[in-house]
C-alpha cells in the first residue's frame, strides 16, 4: 500500500490596501511629473540618487500612508475608482519611469548604431540559409519560379541593444536591476 503525504496548501498572502483620495492622487501625479522632469535633466548614472532622494523625502505620500498603517512591504494602492495606481512617463527616447503599487520602476534601453557585420556574423547568416530542410528547399524552388532568384546583399549590418529595469520600493530600497542584451543581424 502506497500512502502519499498531502501538504496543506498555504493561503495566499493578502496585501494591505492603501486608498488615495482624489486630492492625494492629484498630489501624487504632480510629484510624479516633477520627478520625471528632474530625471530629464539628470545624467542616467545619477538616476538612482535622484529617485532615492524623492522616495526618502516627506513628499512621498504613499510611503507616509504605508508608515501610518504600519506596512513595511508592499500594498495595493488604489484611487477613487478603485483602480491601482499605474502611471508611466517618458524621460527621453530610451528611458521611462513607472509608478505602480509595488514602487517605482526605471526602464532603460540602449541601442547601438548599425555597423558592418563581422566575418563570423556573415558566416552565421549564410549557414542559416544553407541549412534548410528538403521541404523548405522545394518551397524556395517554387518561390524562385514565381518571384525570381533571391538576391543577397553584398554585406550585412548588425545592431546591438540592451535593456535594464531597476525597481525601487516605496521605502527607497532598490529591489533589483535586471539586464538583457542582444545582437541583431
VEXTIFI-69620 format. One record per residue (C-alpha): chain; residue in one letter; x, y, z; residue number from 0. Coordinates in pm, 1 decimal. Layout:
% residues N
kette | rest | c1 | c2 | c3 | nr
A | a | X | Y | Z | NUM
...
% end
This chain:
% residues 185
kette | rest | c1 | c2 | c3 | nr
A | x | 0.0 | 0.0 | 0.0 | 0
A | x | 134.1 | 344.1 | -102.6 | 1
A | x | 48.2 | 640.4 | 111.9 | 2
A | x | 101.1 | 987.1 | -27.6 | 3
A | x | 167.3 | 1265.7 | 210.4 | 4
A | x | -53.8 | 1559.5 | 120.5 | 5
A | x | 79.7 | 1900.3 | 206.9 | 6
A | x | -164.6 | 2157.9 | 323.0 | 7
A | x | -158.7 | 2449.0 | 82.6 | 8
A | x | -63.8 | 2777.9 | 240.0 | 9
A | x | -316.8 | 3057.8 | 193.7 | 10
A | x | -203.4 | 3334.2 | -39.2 | 11
A | x | -74.2 | 3636.9 | 142.6 | 12
A | x | -305.5 | 3929.2 | 105.4 | 13
A | x | -162.1 | 4272.1 | 56.3 | 14
A | x | -277.0 | 4560.5 | 265.2 | 15
A | x | -476.0 | 4824.4 | 82.6 | 16
A | x | -399.6 | 5193.1 | 75.4 | 17
A | x | -652.7 | 5428.2 | -74.9 | 18
A | x | -553.2 | 5764.6 | -221.8 | 19
A | x | -820.2 | 6033.4 | -212.6 | 20
A | x | -877.7 | 6249.7 | -518.6 | 21
A | x | -656.5 | 6525.8 | -373.2 | 22
A | x | -383.2 | 6278.2 | -275.0 | 23
A | x | -388.5 | 6123.8 | -623.5 | 24
A | x | -358.8 | 6470.7 | -780.6 | 25
A | x | -67.2 | 6549.7 | -549.4 | 26
A | x | 92.9 | 6211.3 | -633.6 | 27
A | x | 56.7 | 6282.2 | -1008.1 | 28
A | x | 214.5 | 6625.4 | -958.4 | 29
A | x | 510.2 | 6469.2 | -773.0 | 30
A | x | 548.9 | 6200.2 | -1040.5 | 31
A | x | 568.1 | 6467.7 | -1310.8 | 32
A | x | 817.4 | 6671.6 | -1103.9 | 33
A | x | 1040.8 | 6365.3 | -1061.5 | 34
A | x | 1016.4 | 6288.6 | -1433.6 | 35
A | x | 1107.7 | 6648.1 | -1518.6 | 36
A | x | 1407.3 | 6628.4 | -1282.3 | 37
A | x | 1521.3 | 6297.1 | -1438.2 | 38
A | x | 1503.9 | 6453.8 | -1785.5 | 39
A | x | 1772.9 | 6697.8 | -1672.1 | 40
A | x | 1979.8 | 6429.8 | -1494.4 | 41
A | x | 2256.2 | 6207.8 | -1629.6 | 42
A | x | 2147.7 | 5840.8 | -1634.8 | 43
A | x | 2424.9 | 5747.2 | -1394.2 | 44
A | x | 2262.7 | 5973.9 | -1131.6 | 45
A | x | 1904.6 | 5837.1 | -1161.7 | 46
A | x | 1947.9 | 5620.5 | -851.8 | 47
A | x | 2042.6 | 5918.7 | -635.8 | 48
A | x | 1755.0 | 6135.1 | -762.7 | 49
A | x | 1494.6 | 5860.2 | -716.0 | 50
A | x | 1617.8 | 5776.0 | -364.8 | 51
A | x | 1605.4 | 6144.7 | -272.7 | 52
A | x | 1242.0 | 6158.5 | -389.9 | 53
A | x | 1145.4 | 5836.1 | -211.6 | 54
A | x | 1312.7 | 5948.7 | 112.6 | 55
A | x | 1150.8 | 6292.7 | 104.4 | 56
A | x | 847.2 | 6397.3 | 302.7 | 57
A | x | 669.9 | 6442.6 | -32.0 | 58
A | x | 636.9 | 6064.4 | -69.2 | 59
A | x | 262.7 | 6041.2 | 4.8 | 60
A | x | 248.8 | 5665.4 | -44.4 | 61
A | x | 533.5 | 5592.1 | 196.0 | 62
A | x | 371.9 | 5822.1 | 451.1 | 63
A | x | 39.6 | 5633.7 | 426.7 | 64
A | x | 221.8 | 5298.7 | 448.1 | 65
A | x | 400.9 | 5416.5 | 764.3 | 66
A | x | 68.8 | 5530.3 | 916.7 | 67
A | x | -76.4 | 5180.4 | 860.4 | 68
A | x | 241.0 | 5002.4 | 976.4 | 69
A | x | 303.1 | 4844.7 | 634.9 | 70
A | x | 668.5 | 4772.6 | 563.8 | 71
A | x | 644.6 | 4581.5 | 236.5 | 72
A | x | 400.6 | 4630.9 | -50.0 | 73
A | x | 36.8 | 4725.8 | -63.6 | 74
A | x | -238.3 | 4757.9 | -319.3 | 75
A | x | -262.1 | 5130.4 | -376.8 | 76
A | x | -594.9 | 5238.4 | -519.2 | 77
A | x | -765.1 | 5562.2 | -613.9 | 78
A | x | -1127.7 | 5680.2 | -601.2 | 79
A | x | -1242.9 | 5445.7 | -878.3 | 80
A | x | -1067.2 | 5151.2 | -704.6 | 81
A | x | -805.6 | 5127.6 | -978.3 | 82
A | x | -449.3 | 5050.9 | -873.7 | 83
A | x | -203.5 | 5325.7 | -947.5 | 84
A | x | -14.9 | 5265.5 | -1269.7 | 85
A | x | 144.7 | 5565.7 | -1437.6 | 86
A | x | 423.1 | 5573.2 | -1691.6 | 87
A | x | 619.6 | 5873.6 | -1812.1 | 88
A | x | 877.4 | 5909.0 | -2085.7 | 89
A | x | 1207.1 | 6051.2 | -1961.8 | 90
A | x | 1364.3 | 6051.2 | -2308.3 | 91
A | x | 1361.9 | 5830.6 | -2619.9 | 92
A | x | 1540.0 | 5548.9 | -2435.0 | 93
A | x | 1412.5 | 5570.3 | -2075.7 | 94
A | x | 1077.0 | 5555.8 | -1896.0 | 95
A | x | 968.0 | 5573.2 | -1534.5 | 96
A | x | 664.4 | 5388.4 | -1398.8 | 97
A | x | 479.2 | 5424.6 | -1071.6 | 98
A | x | 290.0 | 5114.9 | -953.3 | 99
A | x | 156.5 | 4969.6 | -629.9 | 100
A | x | 490.0 | 4792.9 | -589.2 | 101
A | x | 702.8 | 5106.6 | -626.1 | 102
A | x | 896.1 | 5296.2 | -890.3 | 103
A | x | 1045.1 | 5129.6 | -1198.3 | 104
A | x | 1302.7 | 5270.7 | -1440.2 | 105
A | x | 1331.9 | 5108.0 | -1783.7 | 106
A | x | 1645.3 | 5196.3 | -1979.8 | 107
A | x | 1710.5 | 5090.3 | -2338.9 | 108
A | x | 2038.1 | 5138.1 | -2520.0 | 109
A | x | 2070.2 | 5073.6 | -2891.4 | 110
A | x | 2399.6 | 5090.0 | -3078.5 | 111
A | x | 2443.1 | 5234.1 | -3423.1 | 112
A | x | 2430.6 | 4995.8 | -3714.5 | 113
A | x | 2770.7 | 4861.9 | -3816.3 | 114
A | x | 2904.2 | 4620.9 | -4078.6 | 115
A | x | 2869.8 | 4256.0 | -3980.7 | 116
A | x | 3185.6 | 4073.8 | -3880.5 | 117
A | x | 3302.6 | 3773.5 | -4083.4 | 118
A | x | 3166.7 | 3541.7 | -3815.2 | 119
A | x | 2821.7 | 3707.4 | -3829.7 | 120
A | x | 2825.6 | 3685.0 | -4212.3 | 121
A | x | 2910.7 | 3314.7 | -4192.4 | 122
A | x | 2626.2 | 3256.8 | -3946.1 | 123
A | x | 2385.0 | 3426.1 | -4185.9 | 124
A | x | 2498.7 | 3212.7 | -4480.0 | 125
A | x | 2495.9 | 2891.3 | -4271.0 | 126
A | x | 2139.8 | 2959.1 | -4157.9 | 127
A | x | 2031.6 | 2998.2 | -4520.8 | 128
A | x | 2204.5 | 2681.2 | -4645.5 | 129
A | x | 2076.9 | 2450.9 | -4370.0 | 130
A | x | 1719.7 | 2442.3 | -4497.8 | 131
A | x | 1521.2 | 2117.8 | -4496.9 | 132
A | x | 1413.8 | 1942.7 | -4819.7 | 133
A | x | 1059.1 | 2076.3 | -4783.3 | 134
A | x | 1194.5 | 2424.7 | -4733.2 | 135
A | x | 1421.0 | 2388.4 | -5040.8 | 136
A | x | 1121.6 | 2284.1 | -5252.8 | 137
A | x | 942.8 | 2592.1 | -5126.6 | 138
A | x | 1241.0 | 2804.3 | -5236.3 | 139
A | x | 1225.6 | 2648.5 | -5586.4 | 140
A | x | 858.9 | 2743.2 | -5618.3 | 141
A | x | 936.1 | 3087.4 | -5477.0 | 142
A | x | 1219.5 | 3134.0 | -5730.8 | 143
A | x | 990.5 | 3034.6 | -6018.9 | 144
A | x | 720.1 | 3276.7 | -5907.7 | 145
A | x | 928.6 | 3567.3 | -5782.0 | 146
A | x | 1274.7 | 3521.4 | -5933.4 | 147
A | x | 1608.1 | 3433.2 | -5776.3 | 148
A | x | 1673.5 | 3561.6 | -5424.8 | 149
A | x | 1931.1 | 3839.5 | -5420.4 | 150
A | x | 2169.9 | 3872.6 | -5127.2 | 151
A | x | 2312.6 | 4197.8 | -5005.4 | 152
A | x | 2684.6 | 4231.4 | -5056.5 | 153
A | x | 2727.6 | 4275.5 | -4682.8 | 154
A | x | 2517.9 | 4253.8 | -4371.5 | 155
A | x | 2481.0 | 4505.7 | -4093.8 | 156
A | x | 2444.5 | 4442.8 | -3722.5 | 157
A | x | 2294.2 | 4635.9 | -3437.4 | 158
A | x | 2305.4 | 4558.4 | -3067.4 | 159
A | x | 2061.5 | 4658.3 | -2798.5 | 160
A | x | 2035.7 | 4624.8 | -2422.8 | 161
A | x | 1759.9 | 4683.1 | -2173.4 | 162
A | x | 1767.1 | 4720.0 | -1799.2 | 163
A | x | 1488.6 | 4753.2 | -1546.7 | 164
A | x | 1551.0 | 4883.8 | -1196.5 | 165
A | x | 1276.4 | 4860.4 | -936.7 | 166
A | x | 1256.0 | 5058.3 | -612.1 | 167
A | x | 1016.9 | 5001.0 | -322.6 | 168
A | x | 817.8 | 5294.8 | -190.2 | 169
A | x | 1062.9 | 5292.4 | 102.5 | 170
A | x | 1352.5 | 5380.6 | -127.0 | 171
A | x | 1529.0 | 5045.6 | -133.9 | 172
A | x | 1647.5 | 4935.2 | -472.0 | 173
A | x | 1484.5 | 4595.6 | -512.2 | 174
A | x | 1661.9 | 4472.7 | -824.7 | 175
A | x | 1817.2 | 4559.0 | -1157.8 | 176
A | x | 1761.1 | 4315.9 | -1441.7 | 177
A | x | 1958.7 | 4344.5 | -1764.3 | 178
A | x | 1925.5 | 4185.9 | -2105.8 | 179
A | x | 2100.2 | 4236.7 | -2437.3 | 180
A | x | 2105.7 | 4109.2 | -2793.7 | 181
A | x | 2271.5 | 4147.7 | -3132.2 | 182
A | x | 2057.8 | 4180.3 | -3441.5 | 183
A | x | 2181.5 | 4089.1 | -3787.6 | 184
% end
